Amino acid sequence: MSSVLDTKLFRLFDILDADGDGRIVPVDLSGVAARLARVYGDFAGAPKVDELERVLLGLWDTDLARMDADGDGRIDRDEFVAGVREAAAADPAGFADRFTALVDAWMDVCDTNGDGVIEKDEYVRMYHATYGIGEAELAEAFDRLDRHGRGALTVDDVRRATLEYYTSNDPDAPGNALFGPF
């Protein structure tokens, strides 16, 4: 029986494995930034998309490439789950710092009105466009992540949710809903 964390990591693996071949490679990560660039078009924030791609590929270099237990240059689902668990346990502060950089890059791209927070429409657009998650699911997830009922997620809200998603085994943690209802 899989744990709550394993279930979330399996889902994330499937989201990241854009071509569905059962492996994650660097192009799967750079593809995230490419999908966002297509959605947001040629806009003044294009350098922000480049920064997001840099951060994602940096995660490949610092964390994901090390998960490749068999050295084939690709990460399968079991390697991914074991690797995320190991990275979070071995260096919790470093792991959190690297994901803080990722959240900051996401926020820079997706905060299209520049108000420093992510509103529901920005959140839904971001994850629907990037990963194809249903808009209704994402709206429900947003409401769960908006712990204070402000109608917007701050950087700290998104950071907390991201860390909960990647590390928590609590079935009731709001961060479980980061990529839609859990």
CYANA upper distance limits for C-alpha pairs under 8 A (distance plus 0.5 A):
  2 SER  CA      6 ASP  CA      6.17
  2 SER  CA      7 THR  CA      6.75
  3 SER  CA      7 THR  CA      6.74
  3 SER  CA    169 ASN  CA      7.33
  4 VAL  CA      8 LYS  CA      6.89
  4 VAL  CA    168 SER  CA      8.25
  4 VAL  CA    169 ASN  CA      5.58
  4 VAL  CA    170 ASP  CA      7.48
  4 VAL  CA    171 PRO  CA      6.62
  5 LEU  CA      9 LEU  CA      6.63
  5 LEU  CA    165 TYR  CA      8.00
  5 LEU  CA    166 TYR  CA      7.64
  5 LEU  CA    167 THR  CA      7.16
  5 LEU  CA    168 SER  CA      6.60
  5 LEU  CA    169 ASN  CA      5.49
  6 ASP  CA     10 PHE  CA      6.49
  6 ASP  CA     81 VAL  CA      7.08
  7 THR  CA     11 ARG  CA      6.83
  8 LYS  CA     12 LEU  CA      6.68
  8 LYS  CA    165 TYR  CA      7.41
  8 LYS  CA    166 TYR  CA      8.17
  8 LYS  CA    176 ASN  CA      7.69
  8 LYS  CA    182 PHE  CA      8.31
  9 LEU  CA     13 PHE  CA      6.50
  9 LEU  CA     80 PHE  CA      8.31
  9 LEU  CA     81 VAL  CA      6.43
  9 LEU  CA    166 TYR  CA      7.64
 10 PHE  CA     14 ASP  CA      6.84
 10 PHE  CA     77 ARG  CA      7.30
 10 PHE  CA     81 VAL  CA      7.59
 11 ARG  CA     15 ILE  CA      6.77
 12 LEU  CA     16 LEU  CA      6.63
 13 PHE  CA     17 ASP  CA      6.50
 13 PHE  CA     24 ILE  CA      8.20
 13 PHE  CA     77 ARG  CA      6.86
 13 PHE  CA     80 PHE  CA      7.69
 14 ASP  CA     18 ALA  CA      7.89
 14 ASP  CA     20 GLY  CA      7.66
 14 ASP  CA     22 GLY  CA      8.36
 15 ILE  CA    131 TYR  CA      6.63
 16 LEU  CA     24 ILE  CA      7.36
 16 LEU  CA     28 ASP  CA      6.77
 16 LEU  CA     29 LEU  CA      7.45
 16 LEU  CA    131 TYR  CA      8.38
 17 ASP  CA     21 ASP  CA      7.44
 17 ASP  CA     22 GLY  CA      7.12
 17 ASP  CA     23 ARG  CA      6.73
 17 ASP  CA     24 ILE  CA      5.87
 17 ASP  CA     28 ASP  CA      6.69
 18 ALA  CA     28 ASP  CA      6.53
 18 ALA  CA     31 GLY  CA      8.43
 19 ASP  CA     28 ASP  CA      8.38
 22 GLY  CA     76 ASP  CA      6.45
 22 GLY  CA     77 ARG  CA      7.40
 23 ARG  CA     74 ARG  CA      6.16
 23 ARG  CA     75 ILE  CA      5.68
 23 ARG  CA     76 ASP  CA      5.13
 23 ARG  CA     77 ARG  CA      7.53
 24 ILE  CA     28 ASP  CA      6.58
 24 ILE  CA     74 ARG  CA      6.11
 24 ILE  CA     75 ILE  CA      5.54
 24 ILE  CA     76 ASP  CA      7.02
 25 VAL  CA     29 LEU  CA      7.71
 25 VAL  CA     73 GLY  CA      7.52
 25 VAL  CA     74 ARG  CA      5.69
 25 VAL  CA     75 ILE  CA      7.20
 26 PRO  CA     30 SER  CA      6.90
 26 PRO  CA     57 LEU  CA      7.10
 26 PRO  CA     60 TRP  CA      7.09
 27 VAL  CA     31 GLY  CA      6.24
 28 ASP  CA     32 VAL  CA      7.32
 29 LEU  CA     33 ALA  CA      7.84
 29 LEU  CA     53 GLU  CA      7.94
 29 LEU  CA     56 LEU  CA      6.50
 29 LEU  CA     57 LEU  CA      7.08
 29 LEU  CA     60 TRP  CA      8.50
 30 SER  CA     34 ALA  CA      6.88
 30 SER  CA     53 GLU  CA      5.98
 30 SER  CA     56 LEU  CA      7.36
 30 SER  CA     57 LEU  CA      7.24
 31 GLY  CA     35 ARG  CA      6.54
 32 VAL  CA     36 LEU  CA      6.90
 32 VAL  CA     53 GLU  CA      8.12
 32 VAL  CA    130 THR  CA      6.55
 32 VAL  CA    131 TYR  CA      8.43
 33 ALA  CA     37 ALA  CA      6.62
 33 ALA  CA     49 VAL  CA      6.41
 33 ALA  CA     50 ASP  CA      7.82
 33 ALA  CA     52 LEU  CA      6.85
 33 ALA  CA     53 GLU  CA      5.79
 34 ALA  CA     38 ARG  CA      6.81
 34 ALA  CA     49 VAL  CA      8.41
 35 ARG  CA     39 VAL  CA      6.82
 35 ARG  CA    129 ALA  CA      7.48
 35 ARG  CA    130 THR  CA      6.12
 36 LEU  CA     40 TYR  CA      6.51
 36 LEU  CA     49 VAL  CA      7.75
 36 LEU  CA    126 MET  CA      7.85
 36 LEU  CA    129 ALA  CA      7.31
 36 LEU  CA    130 THR  CA      6.42
 37 ALA  CA     41 GLY  CA      6.01
 37 ALA  CA     42 ASP  CA      7.75
 37 ALA  CA     46 ALA  CA      7.58
 37 ALA  CA     49 VAL  CA      6.83
 38 ARG  CA     42 ASP  CA      8.39
 39 VAL  CA    129 ALA  CA      7.02
 42 ASP  CA     46 ALA  CA      6.99
 45 GLY  CA     49 VAL  CA      7.27
 45 GLY  CA    109 VAL  CA      7.07
 46 ALA  CA     50 ASP  CA      6.99
 47 PRO  CA     51 GLU  CA      6.73
 48 LYS  CA     52 LEU  CA      6.74
 48 LYS  CA    105 ALA  CA      7.44
 48 LYS  CA    108 ASP  CA      6.83
 48 LYS  CA    109 VAL  CA      6.11
 49 VAL  CA     53 GLU  CA      6.77
 49 VAL  CA    105 ALA  CA      8.38
 49 VAL  CA    109 VAL  CA      6.65
 50 ASP  CA     54 ARG  CA      6.70
 51 GLU  CA     55 VAL  CA      6.69
 51 GLU  CA    105 ALA  CA      7.01
 52 LEU  CA     56 LEU  CA      6.63
 52 LEU  CA    102 LEU  CA      7.48
 52 LEU  CA    105 ALA  CA      5.51
 52 LEU  CA    106 TRP  CA      6.99
 52 LEU  CA    109 VAL  CA      8.28
 53 GLU  CA     57 LEU  CA      6.59
 54 ARG  CA     58 GLY  CA      6.47
 55 VAL  CA     59 LEU  CA      6.78
 55 VAL  CA    101 ALA  CA      7.45
 55 VAL  CA    102 LEU  CA      6.52
 55 VAL  CA    105 ALA  CA      7.88
 56 LEU  CA     60 TRP  CA      7.07
 56 LEU  CA    102 LEU  CA      7.48
 57 LEU  CA     61 ASP  CA      6.93
 58 GLY  CA     62 THR  CA      6.61
 59 LEU  CA     63 ASP  CA      5.96
 59 LEU  CA     64 LEU  CA      6.80
 59 LEU  CA     98 ARG  CA      7.76
 60 TRP  CA     64 LEU  CA      4.92
 60 TRP  CA     65 ALA  CA      5.90
 61 ASP  CA     65 ALA  CA      6.13
 61 ASP  CA     66 ARG  CA      8.25
 62 THR  CA     66 ARG  CA      7.83
 63 ASP  CA     67 MET  CA      7.38
 63 ASP  CA     83 GLY  CA      8.26
 63 ASP  CA     84 VAL  CA      8.39
 63 ASP  CA     87 ALA  CA      7.33
 64 LEU  CA     68 ASP  CA      7.72
 64 LEU  CA     75 ILE  CA      8.15
 64 LEU  CA     80 PHE  CA      8.00
 64 LEU  CA     83 GLY  CA      7.80
 65 ALA  CA     73 GLY  CA      7.91
 65 ALA  CA     74 ARG  CA      8.48
 65 ALA  CA     75 ILE  CA      8.24
 66 ARG  CA     83 GLY  CA      8.02
 67 MET  CA     75 ILE  CA      7.10
 67 MET  CA     79 GLU  CA      6.11
 67 MET  CA     80 PHE  CA      6.70
 67 MET  CA     82 ALA  CA      8.07
 67 MET  CA     83 GLY  CA      5.35
 67 MET  CA     84 VAL  CA      8.39
 68 ASP  CA     72 ASP  CA      7.40
 68 ASP  CA     73 GLY  CA      7.00
 68 ASP  CA     74 ARG  CA      6.71
 68 ASP  CA     75 ILE  CA      5.69
 68 ASP  CA     76 ASP  CA      8.36
 68 ASP  CA     79 GLU  CA      6.81
 69 ALA  CA     75 ILE  CA      8.46
 69 ALA  CA     79 GLU  CA      7.05
 75 ILE  CA     79 GLU  CA      6.32
 75 ILE  CA     80 PHE  CA      6.62
 76 ASP  CA     80 PHE  CA      6.63
 77 ARG  CA     81 VAL  CA      6.74
 78 ASP  CA     82 ALA  CA      6.62
 79 GLU  CA     83 GLY  CA      6.24
 80 PHE  CA     84 VAL  CA      6.53
 81 VAL  CA     85 ARG  CA      6.77
 82 ALA  CA     86 GLU  CA      6.59
 83 GLY  CA     87 ALA  CA      6.47
 84 VAL  CA     88 ALA  CA      6.61
 84 VAL  CA    166 TYR  CA      7.99
 85 ARG  CA     89 ALA  CA      6.66
 85 ARG  CA    167 THR  CA      7.84
 86 GLU  CA     90 ALA  CA      6.31
 87 ALA  CA     91 ASP  CA      6.60
 87 ALA  CA     92 PRO  CA      7.88
 87 ALA  CA     95 PHE  CA      7.12
 88 ALA  CA     92 PRO  CA      5.40
 88 ALA  CA     95 PHE  CA      6.16
 88 ALA  CA     96 ALA  CA      8.43
 88 ALA  CA    167 THR  CA      7.45
 91 ASP  CA     95 PHE  CA      6.39
 92 PRO  CA     96 ALA  CA      6.55
 93 ALA  CA     97 ASP  CA      6.64
 94 GLY  CA     98 ARG  CA      6.66
 95 PHE  CA     99 PHE  CA      6.83
 96 ALA  CA    100 THR  CA      6.50
 96 ALA  CA    163 LEU  CA      7.41
 97 ASP  CA    101 ALA  CA      6.93
 98 ARG  CA    102 LEU  CA      7.02
 99 PHE  CA    103 VAL  CA      6.60
 99 PHE  CA    159 ARG  CA      8.04
 99 PHE  CA    162 THR  CA      8.06
 99 PHE  CA    163 LEU  CA      8.10
100 THR  CA    104 ASP  CA      6.58
100 THR  CA    159 ARG  CA      6.64
101 ALA  CA    105 ALA  CA      6.71
102 LEU  CA    106 TRP  CA      6.69
103 VAL  CA    107 MET  CA      6.52
103 VAL  CA    155 VAL  CA      7.84
103 VAL  CA    158 VAL  CA      7.34
103 VAL  CA    159 ARG  CA      6.65
103 VAL  CA    162 THR  CA      8.30
104 ASP  CA    108 ASP  CA      6.69
104 ASP  CA    155 VAL  CA      7.60
105 ALA  CA    109 VAL  CA      6.96
106 TRP  CA    110 CYS  CA      6.52
107 MET  CA    111 ASP  CA      6.07
107 MET  CA    116 GLY  CA      8.39
107 MET  CA    117 VAL  CA      8.13
107 MET  CA    118 ILE  CA      7.69
107 MET  CA    155 VAL  CA      7.63
108 ASP  CA    112 THR  CA      8.49
110 CYS  CA    118 ILE  CA      7.72
110 CYS  CA    122 GLU  CA      6.67
110 CYS  CA    123 TYR  CA      7.88
110 CYS  CA    126 MET  CA      6.76
111 ASP  CA    115 ASP  CA      7.44
111 ASP  CA    116 GLY  CA      7.10
111 ASP  CA    117 VAL  CA      6.89
111 ASP  CA    118 ILE  CA      6.10
111 ASP  CA    122 GLU  CA      7.15
112 THR  CA    122 GLU  CA      7.71
116 GLY  CA    154 THR  CA      7.58
116 GLY  CA    155 VAL  CA      8.23
117 VAL  CA    152 ALA  CA      6.48
117 VAL  CA    153 LEU  CA      5.97
117 VAL  CA    154 THR  CA      5.30
117 VAL  CA    155 VAL  CA      7.23
118 ILE  CA    122 GLU  CA      6.36
118 ILE  CA    123 TYR  CA      6.62
118 ILE  CA    152 ALA  CA      5.87
118 ILE  CA    153 LEU  CA      5.53
118 ILE  CA    154 THR  CA      7.08
119 GLU  CA    123 TYR  CA      6.71
119 GLU  CA    151 GLY  CA      6.77
119 GLU  CA    152 ALA  CA      4.93
119 GLU  CA    153 LEU  CA      6.94
120 LYS  CA    124 VAL  CA      6.53
120 LYS  CA    139 ALA  CA      7.09
120 LYS  CA    142 PHE  CA      6.79
120 LYS  CA    151 GLY  CA      7.38
120 LYS  CA    152 ALA  CA      7.05
121 ASP  CA    125 ARG  CA      6.48
122 GLU  CA    126 MET  CA      6.50
123 TYR  CA    127 TYR  CA      6.90
123 TYR  CA    138 LEU  CA      8.08
123 TYR  CA    142 PHE  CA      7.73
124 VAL  CA    128 HIS  CA      6.26
124 VAL  CA    135 GLU  CA      6.36
124 VAL  CA    138 LEU  CA      5.97
124 VAL  CA    139 ALA  CA      6.75
124 VAL  CA    142 PHE  CA      8.39
125 ARG  CA    129 ALA  CA      6.26
125 ARG  CA    135 GLU  CA      8.28
126 MET  CA    130 THR  CA      6.50
127 TYR  CA    131 TYR  CA      6.03
127 TYR  CA    132 GLY  CA      7.28
127 TYR  CA    133 ILE  CA      6.84
127 TYR  CA    138 LEU  CA      8.01
127 TYR  CA    179 PHE  CA      7.71
128 HIS  CA    132 GLY  CA      4.96
128 HIS  CA    133 ILE  CA      5.26
128 HIS  CA    134 GLY  CA      6.67
128 HIS  CA    135 GLU  CA      6.68
128 HIS  CA    138 LEU  CA      8.11
129 ALA  CA    133 ILE  CA      8.35
133 ILE  CA    137 GLU  CA      7.67
133 ILE  CA    138 LEU  CA      7.48
133 ILE  CA    179 PHE  CA      7.91
133 ILE  CA    180 GLY  CA      7.68
134 GLY  CA    138 LEU  CA      6.77
135 GLU  CA    139 ALA  CA      6.62
136 ALA  CA    140 GLU  CA      6.79
137 GLU  CA    141 ALA  CA      6.67
137 GLU  CA    180 GLY  CA      5.70
137 GLU  CA    181 PRO  CA      6.63
138 LEU  CA    142 PHE  CA      6.50
138 LEU  CA    179 PHE  CA      7.46
138 LEU  CA    180 GLY  CA      5.44
138 LEU  CA    181 PRO  CA      7.90
139 ALA  CA    143 ASP  CA      6.93
140 GLU  CA    144 ARG  CA      7.05
140 GLU  CA    180 GLY  CA      7.69
140 GLU  CA    181 PRO  CA      7.34
141 ALA  CA    145 LEU  CA      6.72
141 ALA  CA    177 ALA  CA      5.57
141 ALA  CA    178 LEU  CA      6.95
141 ALA  CA    179 PHE  CA      7.73
141 ALA  CA    180 GLY  CA      5.45
141 ALA  CA    181 PRO  CA      5.90
142 PHE  CA    146 ASP  CA      6.53
142 PHE  CA    177 ALA  CA      8.25
142 PHE  CA    178 LEU  CA      8.20
143 ASP  CA    147 ARG  CA      8.15
143 ASP  CA    149 GLY  CA      8.12
143 ASP  CA    151 GLY  CA      8.38
144 ARG  CA    174 PRO  CA      6.36
144 ARG  CA    177 ALA  CA      7.45
145 LEU  CA    153 LEU  CA      8.06
145 LEU  CA    157 ASP  CA      7.86
145 LEU  CA    158 VAL  CA      8.47
145 LEU  CA    161 ALA  CA      7.45
145 LEU  CA    174 PRO  CA      6.08
145 LEU  CA    175 GLY  CA      6.87
145 LEU  CA    177 ALA  CA      7.50
145 LEU  CA    178 LEU  CA      7.78
146 ASP  CA    150 ARG  CA      7.20
146 ASP  CA    151 GLY  CA      7.15
146 ASP  CA    152 ALA  CA      7.09
146 ASP  CA    153 LEU  CA      6.53
146 ASP  CA    157 ASP  CA      8.01
147 ARG  CA    174 PRO  CA      8.33
153 LEU  CA    157 ASP  CA      6.05
153 LEU  CA    158 VAL  CA      6.95
154 THR  CA    158 VAL  CA      6.89
155 VAL  CA    159 ARG  CA      6.56
156 ASP  CA    160 ARG  CA      6.51
157 ASP  CA    161 ALA  CA      6.67
158 VAL  CA    162 THR  CA      6.48
159 ARG  CA    163 LEU  CA      6.72
160 ARG  CA    164 GLU  CA      6.65
160 ARG  CA    175 GLY  CA      7.58
161 ALA  CA    165 TYR  CA      6.56
161 ALA  CA    174 PRO  CA      7.25
161 ALA  CA    175 GLY  CA      4.29
161 ALA  CA    176 ASN  CA      7.76
161 ALA  CA    178 LEU  CA      6.91
162 THR  CA    166 TYR  CA      6.81
162 THR  CA    175 GLY  CA      6.77
162 THR  CA    178 LEU  CA      7.36
163 LEU  CA    167 THR  CA      6.37
163 LEU  CA    168 SER  CA      8.08
163 LEU  CA    175 GLY  CA      8.00
164 GLU  CA    168 SER  CA      5.34
164 GLU  CA    173 ALA  CA      7.31
164 GLU  CA    174 PRO  CA      8.24
164 GLU  CA    175 GLY  CA      5.47
164 GLU  CA    176 ASN  CA      7.09
165 TYR  CA    175 GLY  CA      5.63
165 TYR  CA    176 ASN  CA      5.46
165 TYR  CA    177 ALA  CA      8.17
165 TYR  CA    178 LEU  CA      7.23
168 SER  CA    173 ALA  CA      7.74
171 PRO  CA    176 ASN  CA      8.01
172 ASP  CA    176 ASN  CA      8.08
174 PRO  CA    178 LEU  CA      8.39
176 ASN  CA    181 PRO  CA      7.94
176 ASN  CA    182 PHE  CA      6.33
177 ALA  CA    181 PRO  CA      5.23
177 ALA  CA    182 PHE  CA      5.82
